[in-house]
Amino acid sequence: MNMELEALEAKIEGVVALVHQLRAENEVLRNQIAAAEAERLQLRQKMTVARERLELLMGKLPEDVIDER
């Protein structure tokens, strides 16, 4: 009976250790997702600025240059 309890205790300790490890990994992954989302937002903003600048430049081109495309 004592051996069985010790074996059960060892298994429980293993499960607890695994839970702690998975929680730590989960936190790392959540931080990576947050960083990736922030980078995505920053890149979308840069793309918007670039598109607006291109549209402004295209608006300044003479009509005959635009028609040749």
N, CA, C and O atoms as a Tinker XYZ file with bonds, in Angstrom:
   276  protein
     1  N      0.830000   -1.199000    0.000000    73     2
     2  CA     0.000000    0.000000    0.000000    64     1     3
     3  C      0.868000    1.253000    0.000000    63     2     4     5
     4  O      0.579000    2.212000   -0.716000    81     3
     5  N      1.922000    1.247000    0.795000    73     3     6
     6  CA     2.814000    2.394000    0.883000    64     5     7
     7  C      3.515000    2.640000   -0.459000    63     6     8     9
     8  O      3.698000    3.788000   -0.863000    81     7
     9  N      3.901000    1.574000   -1.139000    73     7    10
    10  CA     4.553000    1.695000   -2.455000    64     9    11
    11  C      3.599000    2.310000   -3.462000    63    10    12    13
    12  O      4.000000    3.134000   -4.284000    81    11
    13  N      2.327000    1.906000   -3.398000    73    11    14
    14  CA     1.327000    2.436000   -4.323000    64    13    15
    15  C      1.126000    3.932000   -4.092000    63    14    16    17
    16  O      1.004000    4.701000   -5.045000    81    15
    17  N      1.092000    4.340000   -2.828000    73    15    18
    18  CA     0.933000    5.760000   -2.515000    64    17    19
    19  C      2.141000    6.563000   -2.987000    63    18    20    21
    20  O      1.994000    7.676000   -3.492000    81    19
    21  N      3.312000    6.006000   -2.825000    73    19    22
    22  CA     4.516000    6.694000   -3.291000    64    21    23
    23  C      4.529000    6.818000   -4.808000    63    22    24    25
    24  O      4.935000    7.846000   -5.351000    81    23
    25  N      4.092000    5.787000   -5.477000    73    23    26
    26  CA     4.021000    5.824000   -6.940000    64    25    27
    27  C      3.001000    6.864000   -7.390000    63    26    28    29
    28  O      3.246000    7.614000   -8.335000    81    27
    29  N      1.861000    6.905000   -6.712000    73    27    30
    30  CA     0.828000    7.896000   -7.029000    64    29    31
    31  C      1.351000    9.309000   -6.764000    63    30    32    33
    32  O      1.123000   10.217000   -7.564000    81    31
    33  N      2.036000    9.491000   -5.665000    73    31    34
    34  CA     2.597000   10.793000   -5.328000    64    33    35
    35  C      3.593000   11.242000   -6.401000    63    34    36    37
    36  O      3.608000   12.411000   -6.787000    81    35
    37  N      4.412000   10.326000   -6.873000    73    35    38
    38  CA     5.394000   10.649000   -7.912000    64    37    39
    39  C      4.683000   11.057000   -9.203000    63    38    40    41
    40  O      5.101000   11.995000   -9.881000    81    39
    41  N      3.609000   10.346000   -9.533000    73    39    42
    42  CA     2.852000   10.688000  -10.747000    64    41    43
    43  C      2.203000   12.065000  -10.603000    63    42    44    45
    44  O      2.199000   12.851000  -11.550000    81    43
    45  N      1.663000   12.354000   -9.442000    73    43    46
    46  CA     1.034000   13.657000   -9.208000    64    45    47
    47  C      2.072000   14.768000   -9.308000    63    46    48    49
    48  O      1.810000   15.813000   -9.903000    81    47
    49  N      3.241000   14.548000   -8.732000    73    47    50
    50  CA     4.315000   15.534000   -8.829000    64    49    51
    51  C      4.724000   15.756000  -10.277000    63    50    52    53
    52  O      5.018000   16.881000  -10.681000    81    51
    53  N      4.741000   14.693000  -11.045000    73    51    54
    54  CA     5.062000   14.814000  -12.467000    64    53    55
    55  C      4.023000   15.626000  -13.212000    63    54    56    57
    56  O      4.362000   16.454000  -14.058000    81    55
    57  N      2.754000   15.390000  -12.900000    73    55    58
    58  CA     1.673000   16.136000  -13.543000    64    57    59
    59  C      1.746000   17.610000  -13.157000    63    58    60    61
    60  O      1.582000   18.485000  -14.008000    81    59
    61  N      1.990000   17.886000  -11.881000    73    59    62
    62  CA     2.103000   19.273000  -11.421000    64    61    63
    63  C      3.271000   19.969000  -12.135000    63    62    64    65
    64  O      3.139000   21.116000  -12.563000    81    63
    65  N      4.392000   19.293000  -12.260000    73    63    66
    66  CA     5.545000   19.871000  -12.955000    64    65    67
    67  C      5.206000   20.150000  -14.418000    63    66    68    69
    68  O      5.588000   21.187000  -14.960000    81    67
    69  N      4.496000   19.233000  -15.049000    73    67    70
    70  CA     4.099000   19.416000  -16.437000    64    69    71
    71  C      3.152000   20.601000  -16.579000    63    70    72    73
    72  O      3.273000   21.382000  -17.522000    81    71
    73  N      2.215000   20.740000  -15.655000    73    71    74
    74  CA     1.289000   21.874000  -15.686000    64    73    75
    75  C      2.063000   23.185000  -15.576000    63    74    76    77
    76  O      1.780000   24.127000  -16.315000    81    75
    77  N      3.012000   23.260000  -14.686000    73    75    78
    78  CA     3.822000   24.477000  -14.543000    64    77    79
    79  C      4.602000   24.769000  -15.822000    63    78    80    81
    80  O      4.682000   25.917000  -16.261000    81    79
    81  N      5.169000   23.736000  -16.408000    73    79    82
    82  CA     5.926000   23.906000  -17.654000    64    81    83
    83  C      5.015000   24.410000  -18.771000    63    82    84    85
    84  O      5.379000   25.326000  -19.508000    81    83
    85  N      3.842000   23.816000  -18.893000    73    83    86
    86  CA     2.912000   24.215000  -19.950000    64    85    87
    87  C      2.397000   25.634000  -19.734000    63    86    88    89
    88  O      2.190000   26.373000  -20.696000    81    87
    89  N      2.191000   26.013000  -18.489000    73    87    90
    90  CA     1.766000   27.394000  -18.209000    64    89    91
    91  C      2.850000   28.382000  -18.611000    63    90    92    93
    92  O      2.555000   29.436000  -19.173000    81    91
    93  N      4.101000   28.046000  -18.324000    73    91    94
    94  CA     5.210000   28.923000  -18.701000    64    93    95
    95  C      5.316000   29.025000  -20.228000    63    94    96    97
    96  O      5.504000   30.116000  -20.765000    81    95
    97  N      5.197000   27.906000  -20.913000    73    95    98
    98  CA     5.241000   27.910000  -22.380000    64    97    99
    99  C      4.077000   28.708000  -22.947000    63    98   100   101
   100  O      4.240000   29.440000  -23.923000    81    99
   101  N      2.917000   28.571000  -22.346000    73    99   102
   102  CA     1.739000   29.303000  -22.785000    64   101   103
   103  C      1.953000   30.807000  -22.653000    63   102   104   105
   104  O      1.564000   31.574000  -23.534000    81   103
   105  N      2.565000   31.221000  -21.564000    73   103   106
   106  CA     2.853000   32.636000  -21.356000    64   105   107
   107  C      3.813000   33.149000  -22.421000    63   106   108   109
   108  O      3.624000   34.244000  -22.951000    81   107
   109  N      4.832000   32.372000  -22.735000    73   107   110
   110  CA     5.779000   32.756000  -23.785000    64   109   111
   111  C      5.052000   32.901000  -25.116000    63   110   112   113
   112  O      5.267000   33.870000  -25.844000    81   111
   113  N      4.201000   31.946000  -25.427000    73   111   114
   114  CA     3.456000   31.996000  -26.691000    64   113   115
   115  C      2.516000   33.187000  -26.736000    63   114   116   117
   116  O      2.383000   33.833000  -27.775000    81   115
   117  N      1.868000   33.483000  -25.629000    73   115   118
   118  CA     0.982000   34.663000  -25.594000    64   117   119
   119  C      1.781000   35.942000  -25.844000    63   118   120   121
   120  O      1.324000   36.833000  -26.560000    81   119
   121  N      2.962000   36.030000  -25.259000    73   119   122
   122  CA     3.812000   37.204000  -25.477000    64   121   123
   123  C      4.262000   37.298000  -26.932000    63   122   124   125
   124  O      4.324000   38.391000  -27.496000    81   123
   125  N      4.575000   36.162000  -27.535000    73   123   126
   126  CA     4.971000   36.155000  -28.944000    64   125   127
   127  C      3.818000   36.590000  -29.839000    63   126   128   129
   128  O      4.021000   37.322000  -30.808000    81   127
   129  N      2.619000   36.143000  -29.520000    73   127   130
   130  CA     1.442000   36.538000  -30.296000    64   129   131
   131  C      1.213000   38.038000  -30.168000    63   130   132   133
   132  O      0.943000   38.713000  -31.162000    81   131
   133  N      1.318000   38.558000  -28.959000    73   131   134
   134  CA     1.122000   39.996000  -28.752000    64   133   135
   135  C      2.156000   40.801000  -29.536000    63   134   136   137
   136  O      1.819000   41.819000  -30.141000    81   135
   137  N      3.402000   40.357000  -29.529000    73   135   138
   138  CA     4.454000   41.055000  -30.276000    64   137   139
   139  C      4.193000   40.985000  -31.777000    63   138   140   141
   140  O      4.378000   41.974000  -32.485000    81   139
   141  N      3.769000   39.833000  -32.261000    73   139   142
   142  CA     3.486000   39.674000  -33.688000    64   141   143
   143  C      2.302000   40.550000  -34.099000    63   142   144   145
   144  O      2.318000   41.140000  -35.179000    81   143
   145  N      1.286000   40.638000  -33.259000    73   143   146
   146  CA     0.133000   41.483000  -33.576000    64   145   147
   147  C      0.525000   42.958000  -33.587000    63   146   148   149
   148  O      0.047000   43.720000  -34.427000    81   147
   149  N      1.387000   43.362000  -32.665000    73   147   150
   150  CA     1.851000   44.754000  -32.638000    64   149   151
   151  C      2.665000   45.056000  -33.899000    63   150   152   153
   152  O      2.526000   46.125000  -34.492000    81   151
   153  N      3.512000   44.113000  -34.300000    73   151   154
   154  CA     4.305000   44.301000  -35.516000    64   153   155
   155  C      3.404000   44.367000  -36.748000    63   154   156   157
   156  O      3.630000   45.179000  -37.645000    81   155
   157  N      2.391000   43.517000  -36.787000    73   155   158
   158  CA     1.442000   43.519000  -37.911000    64   157   159
   159  C      0.739000   44.867000  -38.009000    63   158   160   161
   160  O      0.585000   45.411000  -39.102000    81   159
   161  N      0.315000   45.403000  -36.883000    73   159   162
   162  CA    -0.353000   46.703000  -36.871000    64   161   163
   163  C      0.590000   47.795000  -37.369000    63   162   164   165
   164  O      0.197000   48.659000  -38.153000    81   163
   165  N      1.831000   47.748000  -36.909000    73   163   166
   166  CA     2.816000   48.746000  -37.337000    64   165   167
   167  C      3.063000   48.652000  -38.845000    63   166   168   169
   168  O      3.167000   49.675000  -39.522000    81   167
   169  N      3.157000   47.435000  -39.366000    73   167   170
   170  CA     3.377000   47.259000  -40.802000    64   169   171
   171  C      2.174000   47.728000  -41.613000    63   170   172   173
   172  O      2.337000   48.306000  -42.687000    81   171
   173  N      0.968000   47.482000  -41.103000    73   171   174
   174  CA    -0.233000   47.963000  -41.802000    64   173   175
   175  C     -0.249000   49.485000  -41.847000    63   174   176   177
   176  O     -0.632000   50.073000  -42.858000    81   175
   177  N      0.163000   50.121000  -40.761000    73   175   178
   178  CA     0.216000   51.579000  -40.742000    64   177   179
   179  C      1.242000   52.103000  -41.739000    63   178   180   181
   180  O      0.986000   53.088000  -42.431000    81   179
   181  N      2.396000   51.455000  -41.818000    73   179   182
   182  CA     3.414000   51.856000  -42.784000    64   181   183
   183  C      2.903000   51.686000  -44.209000    63   182   184   185
   184  O      3.162000   52.529000  -45.067000    81   183
   185  N      2.180000   50.602000  -44.463000    73   183   186
   186  CA     1.622000   50.374000  -45.794000    64   185   187
   187  C      0.604000   51.451000  -46.142000    63   186   188   189
   188  O      0.560000   51.924000  -47.277000    81   187
   189  N     -0.208000   51.835000  -45.176000    73   187   190
   190  CA    -1.198000   52.877000  -45.413000    64   189   191
   191  C     -0.515000   54.199000  -45.764000    63   190   192   193
   192  O     -0.924000   54.885000  -46.701000    81   191
   193  N      0.517000   54.548000  -45.016000    73   191   194
   194  CA     1.267000   55.780000  -45.289000    64   193   195
   195  C      1.894000   55.710000  -46.677000    63   194   196   197
   196  O      1.831000   56.683000  -47.429000    81   195
   197  N      2.492000   54.589000  -47.026000    73   195   198
   198  CA     3.127000   54.434000  -48.337000    64   197   199
   199  C      2.085000   54.541000  -49.450000    63   198   200   201
   200  O      2.333000   55.193000  -50.464000    81   199
   201  N      0.933000   53.916000  -49.274000    73   199   202
   202  CA    -0.134000   53.980000  -50.285000    64   201   203
   203  C     -0.603000   55.419000  -50.474000    63   202   204   205
   204  O     -0.801000   55.875000  -51.600000    81   203
   205  N     -0.781000   56.132000  -49.353000    73   203   206
   206  CA    -1.225000   57.522000  -49.436000    64   205   207
   207  C     -0.188000   58.379000  -50.161000    63   206   208   209
   208  O     -0.543000   59.243000  -50.963000    81   207
   209  N      1.092000   58.139000  -49.878000    73   207   210
   210  CA     2.151000   58.894000  -50.552000    64   209   211
   211  C      2.170000   58.597000  -52.051000    63   210   212   213
   212  O      2.343000   59.500000  -52.870000    81   211
   213  N      1.992000   57.325000  -52.401000    73   211   214
   214  CA     1.956000   56.959000  -53.817000    64   213   215
   215  C      0.765000   57.597000  -54.519000    63   214   216   217
   216  O      0.897000   58.099000  -55.635000    81   215
   217  N     -0.381000   57.581000  -53.881000    73   215   218
   218  CA    -1.571000   58.194000  -54.472000    64   217   219
   219  C     -1.360000   59.692000  -54.662000    63   218   220   221
   220  O     -1.781000   60.259000  -55.671000    81   219
   221  N     -0.709000   60.333000  -53.693000    73   219   222
   222  CA    -0.417000   61.758000  -53.807000    64   221   223
   223  C      0.530000   62.022000  -54.969000    63   222   224   225
   224  O      0.318000   62.951000  -55.748000    81   223
   225  N      1.576000   61.203000  -55.086000    73   223   226
   226  CA     2.517000   61.365000  -56.196000    64   225   227
   227  C      1.856000   61.105000  -57.540000    63   226   228   229
   228  O      2.118000   61.814000  -58.512000    81   227
   229  N      1.007000   60.099000  -57.598000    73   227   230
   230  CA     0.305000   59.805000  -58.852000    64   229   231
   231  C     -0.612000   60.955000  -59.231000    63   230   232   233
   232  O     -0.796000   61.244000  -60.413000    81   231
   233  N     -1.183000   61.606000  -58.241000    73   231   234
   234  CA    -2.042000   62.754000  -58.515000    64   233   235
   235  C     -1.270000   63.934000  -59.071000    63   234   236   237
   236  O     -1.856000   64.804000  -59.716000    81   235
   237  N      0.012000   63.984000  -58.839000    73   235   238
   238  CA     0.839000   65.078000  -59.339000    64   237   239
   239  C      1.395000   64.807000  -60.739000    63   238   240   241
   240  O      1.911000   65.720000  -61.383000    81   239
   241  N      1.295000   63.568000  -61.215000    73   239   242
   242  CA     1.805000   63.232000  -62.540000    64   241   243
   243  C      0.930000   63.862000  -63.615000    63   242   244   245
   244  O     -0.284000   63.981000  -63.447000    81   243
   245  N      1.545000   64.260000  -64.709000    73   243   246
   246  CA     0.731000   64.782000  -65.826000    64   245   247
   247  C     -0.173000   63.681000  -66.390000    63   246   248   249
   248  O      0.158000   62.498000  -66.320000    81   247
   249  N     -1.293000   64.078000  -66.936000    73   247   250
   250  CA    -2.275000   63.107000  -67.441000    64   249   251
   251  C     -1.688000   62.200000  -68.528000    63   250   252   253
   252  O     -2.009000   61.012000  -68.564000    81   251
   253  N     -0.845000   62.724000  -69.407000    73   251   254
   254  CA    -0.320000   61.900000  -70.485000    64   253   255
   255  C      0.594000   60.785000  -69.977000    63   254   256   257
   256  O      0.703000   59.749000  -70.632000    81   255
   257  N      1.244000   60.965000  -68.846000    73   255   258
   258  CA     2.074000   59.905000  -68.254000    64   257   259
   259  C      1.176000   58.805000  -67.700000    63   258   260   261
   260  O      1.488000   57.622000  -67.837000    81   259
   261  N      0.080000   59.182000  -67.082000    73   259   262
   262  CA    -0.857000   58.207000  -66.514000    64   261   263
   263  C     -1.534000   57.418000  -67.615000    63   262   264   265
   264  O     -1.741000   56.214000  -67.466000    81   263
   265  N     -1.892000   58.079000  -68.740000    73   263   266
   266  CA    -2.589000   57.404000  -69.831000    64   265   267
   267  C     -1.707000   56.382000  -70.536000    63   266   268   269
   268  O     -2.231000   55.441000  -71.132000    81   267
   269  N     -0.400000   56.534000  -70.488000    73   267   270
   270  CA     0.506000   55.605000  -71.165000    64   269   271
   271  C      0.550000   54.235000  -70.485000    63   270   272   273
   272  O      0.998000   53.265000  -71.096000    81   271
   273  N      0.099000   54.141000  -69.247000    73   271   274
   274  CA     0.109000   52.864000  -68.528000    64   273   275
   275  C     -0.942000   52.009000  -69.131000    63   274   276
   276  O     -1.136000   50.873000  -68.700000    81   275
